Amino acid sequence: MDALILSIFAVVVTLSFLEDYMSSWQKLFALTTLGIVLICLAAFKPMTTADAINYETYFYQYDDDIVELSVEPSYRFLSRLFLSMGFGITAIFLTYALIAIPLKLTMLWKLMPFVFTAMIVYVGVYYPLHDVVQIRCGVATAFLFLAIIPLEKRQYLLALLLTLVAAISHYSSLAFLPILLVGNIEVGKYWKWLLGISIPICLVLYLAGFSALSLMPQSMIEGKLDIYKDMSEMGLWGKQYVPYKQISFLFEFALLYFYLFFYDTIKKHCIYAPILIKVLALEMGYFIMFAEIEVLGNRLHELFGMFNVLACTQCLYCIKPRYVVRIGLTMFALAYYLIQMYNEVYFH
C-alpha cells in the first residue's frame, strides 16, 4: 500500500508541474482517473491497514453497548443495512470512499485553479489519514469542507445542516460550530492581531499546565471522553504529545503567519480566505489545548485537513516562481508521509 500511495503521489507531483500548460479537459480527465484509483485503493485496502480491524469489529457488533456509545449512528445504520443484505466490511469501505473522495475532489476542482498542486498535500497527508484509515472522519471532513460555500454566502442554516450531517459521521465535527459564528467576518486589523497572538497564548497556557478539559462540564466529559482518557492512560491510544514538536503543527504555524502577512493578496484571489485563516487558527488551538488526550487532540486537529489543502495552495499567489511553492509542498508532504510510514501509522 505504501508503494501504491507513493506512486500516486509521484504522479500528482508531476501533474502539478504540468498543470499550467494543461487544458481544462486534460485536467478533468486526469483528476477523474486519479479519483477512480483513489476510491478503489481506499475501498479495497488490506485488513492490515490501521483501524481496519476495529471497523470490522464495529461492523459485526454494531448493536454492542460500547459500540453504540463510541461509534456514530450513520456507521451503525450502514452496518445493520449491509449485514441484512449479506455484504461484508468492504461494502462500508466502498460506500465511505464513494461519498468522501468525489466530494473532496469536486470541491478542489471548483475552488482552486491549481487543483494538482492542492492534491500534493491531499494525497501525501490527508488521503491516507482520512480516506484510507479514519474513514468516518474522511466523510465528515468532506461535508465540513462543503460547508464553506454556503457559509461564505451567509447561508447559515445550510452551513449548519452540513455540519450536522458531518457530525452524524464523526461527532468531533461539532468542533466546527465556532466557525459558523465568525467564519465569514472580514479579517481586519483587530482580527489579524487576535489571530496572531492566539497560538502563542495557547502555547503559554499549555506550558503552564492548563488543559481545555478543565473547562468542560462534567456531563460533557462522561462517556466517550472518559473512554478516550482511560485508553490513553493505558497506552492503547498513544501518549500525550508535545504540540510544537510535531511536523504538521510547525507547518501550520508557518502557514498561519504567512497567511496573516499576505492576507490582502490572498483575499483578492480567494473569497474563502477569512474562513480558512480562522479554521487554521482554531485547529491549532484545539491541538494545543487538548494535548492531554492524544487521540482527542489529534482528531480535532486533523478534522480540518481539507481546509489546509486549500489554504496552503494559496501560496502560489504570493511566491514566484510557482515551482518554488510546489517543491516546498512536495517536500513537506513527502516528509510527513515517510515519517508515518517509518512509524507504521497507516499500515502494519
BALOBA-1460 file (C-alpha; in Angstrom, 3 decimals):
// residues 348
<rec num="1" residu="m" x="0.000" y="0.000" z="0.000"/>
<rec num="2" residu="d" x="2.801" y="2.427" z="0.834"/>
<rec num="3" residu="a" x="4.341" y="1.847" z="-2.593"/>
<rec num="4" residu="l" x="0.991" y="2.404" z="-4.325"/>
<rec num="5" residu="i" x="0.277" y="5.657" z="-2.490"/>
<rec num="6" residu="l" x="3.796" y="6.943" z="-3.100"/>
<rec num="7" residu="s" x="3.403" y="6.095" z="-6.794"/>
<rec num="8" residu="i" x="0.156" y="8.076" z="-6.946"/>
<rec num="9" residu="f" x="1.887" y="10.881" z="-5.085"/>
<rec num="10" residu="a" x="4.653" y="10.942" z="-7.703"/>
<rec num="11" residu="v" x="2.047" y="11.192" z="-10.484"/>
<rec num="12" residu="v" x="0.297" y="14.066" z="-8.693"/>
<rec num="13" residu="v" x="3.564" y="15.955" z="-8.202"/>
<rec num="14" residu="t" x="4.362" y="15.553" z="-11.901"/>
<rec num="15" residu="l" x="0.898" y="16.810" z="-12.878"/>
<rec num="16" residu="s" x="1.271" y="19.814" z="-10.577"/>
<rec num="17" residu="f" x="4.312" y="20.985" z="-12.532"/>
<rec num="18" residu="l" x="2.463" y="20.460" z="-15.815"/>
<rec num="19" residu="e" x="-0.941" y="21.890" z="-14.918"/>
<rec num="20" residu="d" x="-0.083" y="25.448" z="-16.031"/>
<rec num="21" residu="y" x="0.179" y="24.032" z="-19.565"/>
<rec num="22" residu="m" x="-2.805" y="21.665" z="-19.456"/>
<rec num="23" residu="s" x="-6.236" y="22.401" z="-20.885"/>
<rec num="24" residu="s" x="-9.354" y="22.149" z="-18.717"/>
<rec num="25" residu="w" x="-10.478" y="18.854" z="-20.253"/>
<rec num="26" residu="q" x="-7.000" y="17.346" z="-19.768"/>
<rec num="27" residu="k" x="-7.068" y="18.357" z="-16.108"/>
<rec num="28" residu="l" x="-10.572" y="16.966" z="-15.675"/>
<rec num="29" residu="f" x="-9.646" y="13.652" z="-17.303"/>
<rec num="30" residu="a" x="-6.538" y="13.304" z="-15.126"/>
<rec num="31" residu="l" x="-8.443" y="14.251" z="-11.958"/>
<rec num="32" residu="t" x="-11.265" y="11.806" z="-12.738"/>
<rec num="33" residu="t" x="-8.791" y="8.995" z="-13.375"/>
<rec num="34" residu="l" x="-6.974" y="9.753" z="-10.129"/>
<rec num="35" residu="g" x="-10.282" y="9.834" z="-8.290"/>
<rec num="36" residu="i" x="-11.238" y="6.360" z="-9.518"/>
<rec num="37" residu="v" x="-7.843" y="4.994" z="-8.474"/>
<rec num="38" residu="l" x="-8.063" y="6.634" z="-5.035"/>
<rec num="39" residu="i" x="-11.577" y="5.273" z="-4.471"/>
<rec num="40" residu="c" x="-10.538" y="1.738" z="-5.406"/>
<rec num="41" residu="l" x="-7.465" y="1.898" z="-3.194"/>
<rec num="42" residu="a" x="-9.474" y="3.125" z="-0.191"/>
<rec num="43" residu="a" x="-12.308" y="0.640" z="-0.728"/>
<rec num="44" residu="f" x="-10.251" y="-2.500" z="-1.318"/>
<rec num="45" residu="k" x="-7.428" y="-1.837" z="1.141"/>
<rec num="46" residu="p" x="-5.846" y="-4.756" z="3.052"/>
<rec num="47" residu="m" x="-7.041" y="-5.512" z="6.572"/>
<rec num="48" residu="t" x="-3.528" y="-4.740" z="7.795"/>
<rec num="49" residu="t" x="-4.489" y="-1.064" z="7.437"/>
<rec num="50" residu="a" x="-4.646" y="0.744" z="10.764"/>
<rec num="51" residu="d" x="-8.178" y="0.790" z="12.245"/>
<rec num="52" residu="a" x="-9.450" y="-1.752" z="9.673"/>
<rec num="53" residu="i" x="-9.865" y="-4.476" z="12.304"/>
<rec num="54" residu="n" x="-11.630" y="-2.006" z="14.604"/>
<rec num="55" residu="y" x="-14.024" y="-1.058" z="11.820"/>
<rec num="56" residu="e" x="-14.690" y="-4.723" z="11.123"/>
<rec num="57" residu="t" x="-15.469" y="-5.249" z="14.816"/>
<rec num="58" residu="y" x="-17.841" y="-2.257" z="14.809"/>
<rec num="59" residu="f" x="-19.439" y="-3.638" z="11.644"/>
<rec num="60" residu="y" x="-20.321" y="-7.044" z="13.063"/>
<rec num="61" residu="q" x="-21.062" y="-5.812" z="16.592"/>
<rec num="62" residu="y" x="-22.981" y="-2.636" z="15.730"/>
<rec num="63" residu="d" x="-25.543" y="-3.284" z="18.495"/>
<rec num="64" residu="d" x="-22.948" y="-3.734" z="21.248"/>
<rec num="65" residu="d" x="-23.348" y="-1.246" z="24.128"/>
<rec num="66" residu="i" x="-19.780" y="0.085" z="23.851"/>
<rec num="67" residu="v" x="-20.069" y="0.425" z="20.073"/>
<rec num="68" residu="e" x="-23.357" y="2.318" z="20.448"/>
<rec num="69" residu="l" x="-21.632" y="4.735" z="22.817"/>
<rec num="70" residu="s" x="-18.459" y="5.316" z="20.817"/>
<rec num="71" residu="v" x="-19.489" y="4.894" z="17.166"/>
<rec num="72" residu="e" x="-21.670" y="7.335" z="15.263"/>
<rec num="73" residu="p" x="-25.224" y="6.329" z="14.210"/>
<rec num="74" residu="s" x="-24.503" y="6.527" z="10.478"/>
<rec num="75" residu="y" x="-21.877" y="3.774" z="10.690"/>
<rec num="76" residu="r" x="-24.133" y="1.559" z="12.806"/>
<rec num="77" residu="f" x="-27.054" y="2.110" z="10.430"/>
<rec num="78" residu="l" x="-24.976" y="1.159" z="7.389"/>
<rec num="79" residu="s" x="-23.586" y="-1.861" z="9.232"/>
<rec num="80" residu="r" x="-27.096" y="-3.096" z="10.006"/>
<rec num="81" residu="l" x="-28.199" y="-2.445" z="6.416"/>
<rec num="82" residu="f" x="-25.276" y="-4.168" z="4.693"/>
<rec num="83" residu="l" x="-25.317" y="-7.138" z="7.057"/>
<rec num="84" residu="s" x="-29.011" y="-7.657" z="6.341"/>
<rec num="85" residu="m" x="-28.143" y="-7.697" z="2.618"/>
<rec num="86" residu="g" x="-25.356" y="-10.225" z="3.091"/>
<rec num="87" residu="f" x="-22.429" y="-7.872" z="2.424"/>
<rec num="88" residu="g" x="-19.140" y="-7.695" z="4.330"/>
<rec num="89" residu="i" x="-16.980" y="-4.880" z="5.641"/>
<rec num="90" residu="t" x="-15.780" y="-3.944" z="2.127"/>
<rec num="91" residu="a" x="-19.256" y="-2.534" z="1.444"/>
<rec num="92" residu="i" x="-18.688" y="0.022" z="4.217"/>
<rec num="93" residu="f" x="-15.242" y="0.947" z="2.913"/>
<rec num="94" residu="l" x="-16.587" y="1.383" z="-0.627"/>
<rec num="95" residu="t" x="-19.581" y="3.470" z="0.484"/>
<rec num="96" residu="y" x="-17.473" y="5.862" z="2.526"/>
<rec num="97" residu="a" x="-14.926" y="6.193" z="-0.274"/>
<rec num="98" residu="l" x="-17.668" y="6.910" z="-2.838"/>
<rec num="99" residu="i" x="-19.043" y="9.687" z="-0.630"/>
<rec num="100" residu="a" x="-15.867" y="11.361" z="0.620"/>
<rec num="101" residu="i" x="-13.360" y="11.256" z="-2.227"/>
<rec num="102" residu="p" x="-15.536" y="12.535" z="-5.139"/>
<rec num="103" residu="l" x="-16.896" y="15.306" z="-2.904"/>
<rec num="104" residu="k" x="-13.416" y="16.474" z="-1.917"/>
<rec num="105" residu="l" x="-12.023" y="16.340" z="-5.447"/>
<rec num="106" residu="t" x="-15.075" y="18.181" z="-6.797"/>
<rec num="107" residu="m" x="-14.562" y="20.910" z="-4.205"/>
<rec num="108" residu="l" x="-10.877" y="21.248" z="-5.112"/>
<rec num="109" residu="w" x="-11.814" y="21.463" z="-8.796"/>
<rec num="110" residu="k" x="-14.414" y="24.133" z="-8.067"/>
<rec num="111" residu="l" x="-12.421" y="26.239" z="-5.603"/>
<rec num="112" residu="m" x="-8.838" y="26.034" z="-6.862"/>
<rec num="113" residu="p" x="-7.446" y="26.542" z="-10.404"/>
<rec num="114" residu="f" x="-4.242" y="24.761" z="-9.330"/>
<rec num="115" residu="v" x="-6.003" y="21.532" z="-8.449"/>
<rec num="116" residu="f" x="-2.981" y="19.226" z="-8.736"/>
<rec num="117" residu="t" x="-0.857" y="21.470" z="-6.533"/>
<rec num="118" residu="a" x="-3.598" y="21.130" z="-3.907"/>
<rec num="119" residu="m" x="-3.561" y="17.373" z="-4.492"/>
<rec num="120" residu="i" x="0.097" y="17.214" z="-3.387"/>
<rec num="121" residu="v" x="-0.876" y="17.841" z="0.223"/>
<rec num="122" residu="y" x="-4.136" y="15.915" z="-0.046"/>
<rec num="123" residu="v" x="-2.550" y="12.698" z="-1.350"/>
<rec num="124" residu="g" x="0.587" y="12.957" z="0.776"/>
<rec num="125" residu="v" x="-1.083" y="13.839" z="4.075"/>
<rec num="126" residu="y" x="-4.870" y="13.683" z="4.280"/>
<rec num="127" residu="y" x="-5.893" y="10.954" z="1.842"/>
<rec num="128" residu="p" x="-4.132" y="8.112" z="3.705"/>
<rec num="129" residu="l" x="-5.079" y="9.614" z="7.054"/>
<rec num="130" residu="h" x="-8.781" y="10.212" z="6.400"/>
<rec num="131" residu="d" x="-9.951" y="8.241" z="3.389"/>
<rec num="132" residu="v" x="-7.881" y="5.101" z="3.938"/>
<rec num="133" residu="v" x="-7.599" y="4.894" z="7.738"/>
<rec num="134" residu="q" x="-10.078" y="7.179" z="9.548"/>
<rec num="135" residu="i" x="-12.945" y="6.698" z="7.111"/>
<rec num="136" residu="r" x="-15.665" y="8.200" z="9.325"/>
<rec num="137" residu="c" x="-13.546" y="11.301" z="9.746"/>
<rec num="138" residu="g" x="-12.957" y="11.291" z="5.995"/>
<rec num="139" residu="v" x="-16.672" y="11.625" z="5.262"/>
<rec num="140" residu="a" x="-17.060" y="14.261" z="7.973"/>
<rec num="141" residu="t" x="-14.236" y="16.391" z="6.573"/>
<rec num="142" residu="a" x="-15.836" y="16.268" z="3.133"/>
<rec num="143" residu="f" x="-19.116" y="17.738" z="4.398"/>
<rec num="144" residu="l" x="-17.326" y="20.336" z="6.537"/>
<rec num="145" residu="f" x="-15.286" y="21.343" z="3.503"/>
<rec num="146" residu="l" x="-18.505" y="21.690" z="1.512"/>
<rec num="147" residu="a" x="-19.985" y="23.901" z="4.244"/>
<rec num="148" residu="i" x="-17.641" y="26.798" z="3.449"/>
<rec num="149" residu="i" x="-19.601" y="27.595" z="0.273"/>
<rec num="150" residu="p" x="-22.919" y="28.423" z="1.991"/>
<rec num="151" residu="l" x="-21.040" y="29.942" z="4.923"/>
<rec num="152" residu="e" x="-19.279" y="32.442" z="2.645"/>
<rec num="153" residu="k" x="-22.682" y="33.299" z="1.131"/>
<rec num="154" residu="r" x="-24.130" y="33.765" z="4.652"/>
<rec num="155" residu="q" x="-26.480" y="30.822" z="4.176"/>
<rec num="156" residu="y" x="-26.063" y="29.853" z="7.806"/>
<rec num="157" residu="l" x="-28.828" y="27.254" z="8.025"/>
<rec num="158" residu="l" x="-27.403" y="25.270" z="5.118"/>
<rec num="159" residu="a" x="-23.894" y="25.502" z="6.595"/>
<rec num="160" residu="l" x="-25.276" y="24.299" z="9.946"/>
<rec num="161" residu="l" x="-27.116" y="21.440" z="8.239"/>
<rec num="162" residu="l" x="-23.915" y="20.269" z="6.524"/>
<rec num="163" residu="t" x="-22.079" y="20.470" z="9.853"/>
<rec num="164" residu="l" x="-24.733" y="18.304" z="11.492"/>
<rec num="165" residu="v" x="-24.501" y="15.801" z="8.617"/>
<rec num="166" residu="a" x="-20.747" y="15.700" z="9.234"/>
<rec num="167" residu="a" x="-21.391" y="15.135" z="12.959"/>
<rec num="168" residu="i" x="-23.505" y="12.075" z="12.141"/>
<rec num="169" residu="s" x="-20.369" y="10.639" z="10.522"/>
<rec num="170" residu="h" x="-17.996" y="11.849" z="13.238"/>
<rec num="171" residu="y" x="-19.020" y="13.522" z="16.486"/>
<rec num="172" residu="s" x="-15.924" y="15.727" z="16.560"/>
<rec num="173" residu="s" x="-17.368" y="17.718" z="13.632"/>
<rec num="174" residu="l" x="-19.285" y="19.750" z="16.209"/>
<rec num="175" residu="a" x="-15.935" y="21.426" z="16.889"/>
<rec num="176" residu="f" x="-16.588" y="23.337" z="13.648"/>
<rec num="177" residu="l" x="-19.507" y="25.266" z="15.201"/>
<rec num="178" residu="p" x="-17.384" y="28.295" z="16.272"/>
<rec num="179" residu="i" x="-16.505" y="28.835" z="12.603"/>
<rec num="180" residu="l" x="-20.207" y="29.123" z="11.761"/>
<rec num="181" residu="l" x="-20.411" y="32.089" z="14.130"/>
<rec num="182" residu="v" x="-17.380" y="34.089" z="12.978"/>
<rec num="183" residu="g" x="-16.025" y="32.375" z="9.857"/>
<rec num="184" residu="n" x="-17.176" y="34.847" z="7.222"/>
<rec num="185" residu="i" x="-16.412" y="38.016" z="9.204"/>
<rec num="186" residu="e" x="-13.798" y="40.024" z="7.320"/>
<rec num="187" residu="v" x="-10.293" y="39.852" z="8.787"/>
<rec num="188" residu="g" x="-9.337" y="43.424" z="9.532"/>
<rec num="189" residu="k" x="-6.626" y="44.895" z="11.721"/>
<rec num="190" residu="y" x="-8.017" y="43.660" z="15.037"/>
<rec num="191" residu="w" x="-8.763" y="40.174" z="13.739"/>
<rec num="192" residu="k" x="-5.198" y="39.910" z="12.468"/>
<rec num="193" residu="w" x="-3.872" y="40.824" z="15.902"/>
<rec num="194" residu="l" x="-6.236" y="38.371" z="17.590"/>
<rec num="195" residu="l" x="-5.291" y="35.513" z="15.280"/>
<rec num="196" residu="g" x="-1.622" y="36.405" z="15.527"/>
<rec num="197" residu="i" x="-1.483" y="36.205" z="19.326"/>
<rec num="198" residu="s" x="-3.931" y="33.310" z="19.778"/>
<rec num="199" residu="i" x="-1.450" y="30.492" z="19.187"/>
<rec num="200" residu="p" x="1.359" y="31.949" z="21.368"/>
<rec num="201" residu="i" x="-1.210" y="32.383" z="24.168"/>
<rec num="202" residu="c" x="-2.324" y="28.759" z="23.757"/>
<rec num="203" residu="l" x="1.301" y="27.618" z="23.911"/>
<rec num="204" residu="v" x="1.923" y="29.613" z="27.090"/>
<rec num="205" residu="l" x="-1.183" y="28.083" z="28.703"/>
<rec num="206" residu="y" x="-0.071" y="24.620" z="27.589"/>
<rec num="207" residu="l" x="3.401" y="25.073" z="29.066"/>
<rec num="208" residu="a" x="1.758" y="26.309" z="32.276"/>
<rec num="209" residu="g" x="-0.131" y="23.002" z="32.528"/>
<rec num="210" residu="f" x="-3.592" y="24.237" z="31.524"/>
<rec num="211" residu="s" x="-5.969" y="21.898" z="29.670"/>
<rec num="212" residu="a" x="-9.266" y="22.790" z="27.970"/>
<rec num="213" residu="l" x="-10.792" y="19.683" z="29.563"/>
<rec num="214" residu="s" x="-10.837" y="21.505" z="32.897"/>
<rec num="215" residu="l" x="-13.370" y="23.979" z="31.478"/>
<rec num="216" residu="m" x="-15.859" y="21.338" z="30.375"/>
<rec num="217" residu="p" x="-18.921" y="20.483" z="32.475"/>
<rec num="218" residu="q" x="-18.839" y="17.016" z="33.991"/>
<rec num="219" residu="s" x="-21.777" y="15.961" z="31.817"/>
<rec num="220" residu="m" x="-19.722" y="16.613" z="28.666"/>
<rec num="221" residu="i" x="-16.738" y="14.507" z="29.654"/>
<rec num="222" residu="e" x="-18.747" y="11.448" z="30.610"/>
<rec num="223" residu="g" x="-18.966" y="8.603" z="28.150"/>
<rec num="224" residu="k" x="-16.770" y="8.968" z="25.105"/>
<rec num="225" residu="l" x="-14.269" y="11.433" z="26.600"/>
<rec num="226" residu="d" x="-13.854" y="9.157" z="29.607"/>
<rec num="227" residu="i" x="-13.128" y="6.262" z="27.248"/>
<rec num="228" residu="y" x="-10.528" y="8.382" z="25.417"/>
<rec num="229" residu="k" x="-8.818" y="9.293" z="28.664"/>
<rec num="230" residu="d" x="-8.828" y="5.759" z="30.087"/>
<rec num="231" residu="m" x="-7.448" y="4.297" z="26.852"/>
<rec num="232" residu="s" x="-4.744" y="6.997" z="26.688"/>
<rec num="233" residu="e" x="-3.690" y="6.317" z="30.281"/>
<rec num="234" residu="m" x="-3.423" y="2.595" z="29.478"/>
<rec num="235" residu="g" x="-1.223" y="3.451" z="26.492"/>
<rec num="236" residu="l" x="-3.634" y="1.950" z="23.972"/>
<rec num="237" residu="w" x="-4.188" y="5.205" z="22.091"/>
<rec num="238" residu="g" x="-0.775" y="6.771" z="22.365"/>
<rec num="239" residu="k" x="0.799" y="9.040" z="24.939"/>
<rec num="240" residu="q" x="0.453" y="12.765" z="25.441"/>
<rec num="241" residu="y" x="2.263" y="14.539" z="22.614"/>
<rec num="242" residu="v" x="4.196" y="17.804" z="22.593"/>
<rec num="243" residu="p" x="2.408" y="20.035" z="20.042"/>
<rec num="244" residu="y" x="5.324" y="22.217" z="18.997"/>
<rec num="245" residu="k" x="7.451" y="19.152" z="18.187"/>
<rec num="246" residu="q" x="5.020" y="17.822" z="15.562"/>
<rec num="247" residu="i" x="5.879" y="18.436" z="11.892"/>
<rec num="248" residu="s" x="2.254" y="19.184" z="10.987"/>
<rec num="249" residu="f" x="1.986" y="21.800" z="13.727"/>
<rec num="250" residu="l" x="5.207" y="23.518" z="12.657"/>
<rec num="251" residu="f" x="3.981" y="23.611" z="9.054"/>
<rec num="252" residu="e" x="0.635" y="25.086" z="10.100"/>
<rec num="253" residu="f" x="2.335" y="27.589" z="12.399"/>
<rec num="254" residu="a" x="4.391" y="28.885" z="9.475"/>
<rec num="255" residu="l" x="1.318" y="28.820" z="7.215"/>
<rec num="256" residu="l" x="-0.763" y="30.859" z="9.679"/>
<rec num="257" residu="y" x="1.730" y="33.725" z="9.851"/>
<rec num="258" residu="f" x="2.352" y="33.554" z="6.120"/>
<rec num="259" residu="y" x="-1.392" y="33.912" z="5.645"/>
<rec num="260" residu="l" x="-1.529" y="36.864" z="8.039"/>
<rec num="261" residu="f" x="1.332" y="38.630" z="6.264"/>
<rec num="262" residu="f" x="-0.051" y="38.080" z="2.748"/>
<rec num="263" residu="y" x="-3.738" y="38.105" z="3.689"/>
<rec num="264" residu="d" x="-4.710" y="41.058" z="1.495"/>
<rec num="265" residu="t" x="-3.079" y="39.460" z="-1.555"/>
<rec num="266" residu="i" x="-4.680" y="36.075" z="-0.902"/>
<rec num="267" residu="k" x="-8.111" y="37.628" z="-0.325"/>
<rec num="268" residu="k" x="-8.060" y="39.090" z="-3.849"/>
<rec num="269" residu="h" x="-7.843" y="35.577" z="-5.284"/>
<rec num="270" residu="c" x="-9.745" y="33.523" z="-2.687"/>
<rec num="271" residu="i" x="-13.079" y="34.680" z="-1.271"/>
<rec num="272" residu="y" x="-12.831" y="31.964" z="1.376"/>
<rec num="273" residu="a" x="-9.671" y="33.443" z="2.937"/>
<rec num="274" residu="p" x="-11.465" y="34.762" z="6.079"/>
<rec num="275" residu="i" x="-12.803" y="31.270" z="6.780"/>
<rec num="276" residu="l" x="-9.565" y="29.443" z="6.002"/>
<rec num="277" residu="i" x="-7.389" y="31.533" z="8.294"/>
<rec num="278" residu="k" x="-9.806" y="31.175" z="11.225"/>
<rec num="279" residu="v" x="-10.076" y="27.412" z="10.717"/>
<rec num="280" residu="l" x="-6.283" y="27.208" z="10.682"/>
<rec num="281" residu="a" x="-6.000" y="29.058" z="13.995"/>
<rec num="282" residu="l" x="-8.834" y="27.044" z="15.554"/>
<rec num="283" residu="e" x="-7.402" y="23.634" z="14.672"/>
<rec num="284" residu="m" x="-4.016" y="24.616" z="16.070"/>
<rec num="285" residu="g" x="-5.689" y="25.826" z="19.247"/>
<rec num="286" residu="y" x="-7.528" y="22.519" z="19.623"/>
<rec num="287" residu="f" x="-4.289" y="20.617" z="19.042"/>
<rec num="288" residu="i" x="-2.551" y="22.506" z="21.855"/>
<rec num="289" residu="m" x="-5.340" y="22.708" z="24.408"/>
<rec num="290" residu="f" x="-6.422" y="19.043" z="24.119"/>
<rec num="291" residu="a" x="-2.905" y="17.587" z="24.115"/>
<rec num="292" residu="e" x="-3.702" y="15.835" z="27.404"/>
<rec num="293" residu="i" x="-5.645" y="13.187" z="25.455"/>
<rec num="294" residu="e" x="-3.655" y="12.211" z="22.365"/>
<rec num="295" residu="v" x="-6.490" y="10.759" z="20.306"/>
<rec num="296" residu="l" x="-8.865" y="13.668" z="21.020"/>
<rec num="297" residu="g" x="-6.328" y="16.406" z="20.330"/>
<rec num="298" residu="n" x="-5.210" y="14.725" z="17.123"/>
<rec num="299" residu="r" x="-8.753" y="14.097" z="15.876"/>
<rec num="300" residu="l" x="-9.809" y="17.716" z="16.436"/>
<rec num="301" residu="h" x="-6.612" y="18.904" z="14.784"/>
<rec num="302" residu="e" x="-6.828" y="16.576" z="11.790"/>
<rec num="303" residu="l" x="-10.538" y="17.188" z="11.263"/>
<rec num="304" residu="f" x="-9.941" y="20.358" z="9.267"/>
<rec num="305" residu="g" x="-7.282" y="18.924" z="6.980"/>
<rec num="306" residu="m" x="-9.022" y="19.756" z="3.697"/>
<rec num="307" residu="f" x="-9.069" y="23.416" z="4.664"/>
<rec num="308" residu="n" x="-5.272" y="23.263" z="4.949"/>
<rec num="309" residu="v" x="-5.077" y="21.750" z="1.470"/>
<rec num="310" residu="l" x="-6.880" y="24.787" z="0.078"/>
<rec num="311" residu="a" x="-5.064" y="27.284" z="2.300"/>
<rec num="312" residu="c" x="-1.506" y="26.202" z="1.530"/>
<rec num="313" residu="t" x="-2.185" y="26.255" z="-2.202"/>
<rec num="314" residu="q" x="-2.924" y="29.989" z="-1.971"/>
<rec num="315" residu="c" x="0.838" y="30.479" z="-1.532"/>
<rec num="316" residu="l" x="1.029" y="30.250" z="-5.334"/>
<rec num="317" residu="y" x="-0.412" y="33.776" z="-5.480"/>
<rec num="318" residu="c" x="2.293" y="35.181" z="-3.210"/>
<rec num="319" residu="i" x="5.539" y="33.452" z="-4.194"/>
<rec num="320" residu="k" x="7.127" y="33.476" z="-7.629"/>
<rec num="321" residu="p" x="8.144" y="31.385" z="-9.463"/>
<rec num="322" residu="r" x="5.359" y="28.918" z="-8.703"/>
<rec num="323" residu="y" x="7.617" y="25.888" z="-8.805"/>
<rec num="324" residu="v" x="9.162" y="27.060" z="-5.512"/>
<rec num="325" residu="v" x="5.797" y="26.557" z="-3.779"/>
<rec num="326" residu="r" x="5.280" y="23.193" z="-5.448"/>
<rec num="327" residu="i" x="8.715" y="21.993" z="-4.402"/>
<rec num="328" residu="g" x="8.093" y="23.180" z="-0.826"/>
<rec num="329" residu="l" x="4.710" y="21.444" z="-0.585"/>
<rec num="330" residu="t" x="6.180" y="18.270" z="-2.098"/>
<rec num="331" residu="m" x="8.995" y="18.211" z="0.457"/>
<rec num="332" residu="f" x="6.573" y="18.707" z="3.359"/>
<rec num="333" residu="a" x="4.020" y="16.122" z="2.182"/>
<rec num="334" residu="l" x="6.695" y="13.542" z="1.342"/>
<rec num="335" residu="a" x="8.487" y="14.042" z="4.671"/>
<rec num="336" residu="y" x="5.183" y="13.721" z="6.536"/>
<rec num="337" residu="y" x="4.251" y="10.504" z="4.737"/>
<rec num="338" residu="l" x="7.682" y="8.928" z="5.178"/>
<rec num="339" residu="i" x="7.575" y="9.645" z="8.911"/>
<rec num="340" residu="q" x="4.171" y="7.963" z="9.169"/>
<rec num="341" residu="m" x="5.430" y="5.052" z="7.057"/>
<rec num="342" residu="y" x="8.515" y="4.614" z="9.241"/>
<rec num="343" residu="n" x="6.328" y="4.545" z="12.365"/>
<rec num="344" residu="e" x="3.819" y="2.195" z="10.668"/>
<rec num="345" residu="v" x="0.967" y="4.596" z="11.431"/>
<rec num="346" residu="y" x="-1.132" y="3.679" z="8.373"/>
<rec num="347" residu="f" x="-0.202" y="0.078" z="7.553"/>
<rec num="348" residu="h" x="1.132" y="-2.692" z="9.794"/>
